[in-house]
Amino acid sequence: MLYFWSLLLLAYAGLVKPAQFLHRSDGFQDKNIFVLAGQSNMAGRGGVIVDKWDGIIPPECQPNSSILRLNSGLEWEEAREPLHFDIDLNKTVGVGPGMAFANAIRDNKMNSSIGVVGLVPCAIGGTKISEWAQGTHLYNEFVRRSKASLKEGGTIRAILWYQGESDTVIREDADRYGENLKKLIGNMRDDLQLPMLPFIQVALASGQGPFVEVVRKAQLELDLPNVWCVDADGLPLESDSLHLTTQAQVRLGQMLAESFFMKTVQQQSRPISNDAPKRTHYLL
């Protein structure tokens, strides 16, 4: 206890890094970890207009001492917007769904077991799903960061995935999207050695090309155990007609949290078996 308070005083004096203090604090080793992957709408462009972020952080995205972020140096620190500032480099990042998701997870009364939330930002703007294939740089970074998040304790509870806008430009990319996503999920689960790891994907709200509906159809019809889908269609977009607004990102984060809780509560009351229905995506 004396050591704990000594560290607290040193933290306030600026003589130890916040991460050093957090790692020693009670409960911070038992993290509920969520990996954020995909492209720009997961990385966060809320409030970004003409490559400049307005700096506005809504109440639903405010920091909390029990919400941590794995930074680019693989160290845990208190999470703050923008979550991907040191991950999605050379781009202007703003508000994404991660902080709203984490706050909603902690505020949800359906499950009292959620204590410390650990977020692992991995999203990179402007990337096709082929750039996330097993063995690519993005995929290897996803695996490296996900495994590093477990070194000090905790459990990966789900992967949150929002990607596909870049695959709407060429028809061939759009047509292959469902097959590529299915393969990606299997590879991620295999390499993390978590065969039933929940994977919550977002059906597109927009796209860079004319084949948005082709990609959306593949997302909405994906039929795999423990793969769920929330539909971003209709959420407000920034003036570029591609990226979600700040308030849309807040709502998306809440939708992801609702989906996670709805499904995990169902699983707790009815464990998954080989005879369970395979269609598990959940639309909000």
C-alpha positions, 0 to 999 in steps of 0.5 A: 500500500505504501508503494502504491501511494508513493507511486501516486505522489511521483505520478503527480510530480511528473517523475514517473510515466502514467503507464508505469503507475497504471500498471501497478494499480489494482485491477489494471492487469485484468483488462477487457481488450478490444482491437480496433481495425479497418480503415479511416472511419475506424481510425476516426475522421469525425470533426476533420474538415479539409485536413484539420480536426476541430478538436471537439470531444463530445461527452460520450468520448471523454477520457476515463482512468479505467479506459486505456490505449495501447500506444505505438510503443506498445505501452498502456496509457490513459486513452484520449481522442484521437485514439489513432493519432500515432497509428494512422500516420501522415493523416489528420485523425479525429473522433472515431467510435472507440472512445464512445464504445469504451464508455458505453461498455463501462456504463452498460448495466447489462454486465457488471463484469466490465472493469478496465477497458483496453483499446488497441488501435490498428486502423489505417485509412485508405486501405483495401481488404487485400492489404490486410491479408495474412502476411501483409504489413498491416496484418502483421502489425495487427497480430503484433499489437494484439499479442502485445496487449496481453503481456501484462494481463487481460483478455481480448474480448472482440475485434471491432472492424470497419473497412470496405470503402476502398473496395467499392471502386473496382467491381472485382474488389467488391465481388471478392469482398465477402470471400476475403473478409471470411478468410481474414477472420479465420486467419486472425482467429487462428493467429491469435489462437482464439477460434471463437473470438467475437468479430463485430463488423460495420456495414458501410455508410459510404464508399469511394466508388460505385459498388457500395451496395455490393460490399454492403451485401457481402457484409450483411450476409456474412454467415460465420459463428460469433460474427456480428454486424451493425449497419452504419447506413444512414448515419450522418456524413461529413461534407466529403460524403465519405467519413462519419461526423463526430456525432455519427461516430458516437452513435456507432460506438454505442451501437457496437457496444449494444451489439457486444452486450446483446450477444455476450449476454445471449451466450452466457444464458445459452452457451455456443455449441456445434449445434447452435445456429451459424447465423449470428450477425446482429443488425441495429 
